[in-house]
Amino acid sequence: MLLGAVQTSRRPGHWTGINKTPVDGAVPVSLTGLVGDAQGDTVIHGGVDKAVHVYPWSHYPHWRGALEHNLRATQLLSAPGAFGENLSIEGLEGDVLDERAVCLGDQWRVGASTVLEVSQGRQPCWKLNDRFEQRDMAARLQHSLRAGWYLRVLKSGPVQAGDAIVLLRRPHPEWSIARLLELIDRRTTAPTTLREVLALPLPDSWRRLFARRLASGESEAWERRIDGP
């Protein structure tokens, strides 16, 4: 479990909660996230559809290799929390729990009673560039499809490090988070595909994104999100 307080960003006039640190013991989870956690920009981050951010520990070796000459990255990637995640997860008995293995709408029981649902994948922003001191870090994360994902809270309760994750329900097995992230990153505008996506239980932000693509036949601009102000 990792929590973070709001701090000033390296860019004047901006705030961030990306600096997460591990905590011991059980942490209550409310409908808006882990008690004690915070986001710097609540217009873009947080809320019921982004209550908990997950990032797989299995991705860390890839990034250590890709960024081996970046001293700041080497320091960050020595422990969970480098990507601002609340939950650092691992599969059991050799299974990989990542964007290709997790599907939109998956429902998990974490620990004894907390129930969480996979709501959407992460669309990385420029604050990762600053955190890693790597000007293209957000773009790298997006293009790799190793972006992580968000959970909404269906049933509040405590969670703690070492809790088991049990899959309770998988209503959309054909729609992995990686598949959806790939549609965004590859700027897919095919009407048949977009209509299929819009039939899914998308969060409002993704519904608007795909609906605009369907209406206009064009993809959205990313420069401000990825490169920053």
Secondary structure as GFF3:
##gff-version 3
##sequence-region A 1 229
A	DSSP	beta_strand	2	3	.	.	.	ID=ss1
A	DSSP	beta_strand	7	8	.	.	.	ID=ss2
A	DSSP	beta_strand	15	16	.	.	.	ID=ss3
A	DSSP	beta_strand	21	22	.	.	.	ID=ss4
A	DSSP	beta_strand	27	30	.	.	.	ID=ss5
A	DSSP	beta_strand	33	34	.	.	.	ID=ss6
A	DSSP	three_ten_helix	48	50	.	.	.	ID=ss7
A	DSSP	beta_strand	52	56	.	.	.	ID=ss8
A	DSSP	three_ten_helix	57	59	.	.	.	ID=ss9
A	DSSP	alpha_helix	60	66	.	.	.	ID=ss10
A	DSSP	alpha_helix	71	76	.	.	.	ID=ss11
A	DSSP	beta_strand	87	89	.	.	.	ID=ss12
A	DSSP	beta_strand	107	110	.	.	.	ID=ss13
A	DSSP	beta_strand	114	121	.	.	.	ID=ss14
A	DSSP	alpha_helix	127	132	.	.	.	ID=ss15
A	DSSP	alpha_helix	137	144	.	.	.	ID=ss16
A	DSSP	beta_strand	149	155	.	.	.	ID=ss17
A	DSSP	beta_strand	157	159	.	.	.	ID=ss18
A	DSSP	beta_strand	165	169	.	.	.	ID=ss19
A	DSSP	alpha_helix	177	185	.	.	.	ID=ss20
A	DSSP	alpha_helix	191	198	.	.	.	ID=ss21
A	DSSP	alpha_helix	204	216	.	.	.	ID=ss22
A	DSSP	alpha_helix	223	227	.	.	.	ID=ss23
###
